[in-house]
Amino acid sequence: MTLLEEAYDTPAPNGLGYRVPLLLISPWTRGNIVYSEVTDHISVIKFLEKKFDFTCPNVSPWRRAMTGDLLAAFDFENPDYSWPDLPDTSNYVREADVECLTLPDVVVPTVQKMPVQETGTRVSKALDYRFVVTGGVSEKKLSFKIDNVGGQGAPFVLFDVKNNAAVDPKQYAVEGGKSIDHVVDLVGDDYEYFLYGPNGFVRSWSGSVGEEGGDVHMEYDEGADSVVLVAGAAAGDLTVVDNAYVRERMDTRVKRALFMSERVRATTWRQGRQASPPIAPASPPIPPACPPIPPACPRPARPQSLPLALFTQCAWLTLLPSTHRYGLSKTVLSKGEKVAIGTKESGNWYDFTVGGQRFMGRMETGKDGVSDPAMAAGVAGLWQRNDEHPELEERLRILKRAERVGASRVVHKDSLFRTGEEEL
């Protein structure tokens, strides 16, 4: 228990800390890499503990279990000691002074828009996350169990989507090698629950009370680069749908994101910065010329802007034959059955809907992979958010770059802190 928890006698740990930037600048962290482990300021302490062989007594067991130690972000076997080209910063302060005093004030648009995900993928570091979630809805209760079979502890959050405004999210913390189970009473006959974990891990349940099809869970077969859907004894015949990564209906944007990620991996491997070799293509190269397009399926002018579902209808997009079929467009999972689905071509990312359940995340294999290609391509996420934003009030639209204090003194807006008329 931390001092703050003791002082306020709270029933749960406080934290983690505020989200602040952390720059890892070293020969062992260079390159376009992504490190997605849960971290905060405790992670820096844990890193120092590993380096200098000591234990900090001020770190609570909960914080120690939930946060990583930053080691997964480093590649100590392939350092890059070359000196990067850095810009000359000697004139930055003077240039900033001139800009603040001469450029017009910033005017914020009245109509705001939600931010857009940055395109492209990067090498994503291997993490020690491995979770198995079992359970479902029965007798107006959601019962589930989280098994953390990996070595790193992880936090989880459960959202009651249909009652999100009235029901607070439920939070769980599961140490590595341990499990937790919980029962939630349903509010009403229709339900929709999202369970979130780190690095894109999601399990969801939706439907109505009395419907069949909730007894399914997912396991991993890392050696075969496959996820395995397992139907329990209570499951009926369930349709399995790949929502984002299936090869036969993969959006041009997703294909390009995967292709660019392979180029990044190959480049960093040649430069000696990547510990694992580049992923070998699972399919023969695309023929140099596409077959004739049938009249019933006209080639769209901008295929990258079409919904994913349209790509299952056009034969000209199915140009990637393979002896090992990765992904699926649709299949049926029956009671007691197991279905193995290859995920290598999607960087081991997956997104499947099975009946009223959804499975999203990335299977960890112990090797570096790529960041989510579907996210990089702008594929819609789980929450159907309203992109409309309230119009900004007029009094908040103009941001002055500088303010005049007294007769002649001018100071930058960012460096002026005032309480009433008094400067601090």
Order of alpha helices (4+ residues) and beta strands (2+ residues): alpha-beta-alpha-alpha-alpha-beta-beta-beta-beta-beta-beta-beta-beta-beta-beta-beta-beta-alpha-beta-beta-beta-beta-beta-alpha-beta-beta-beta-beta-beta
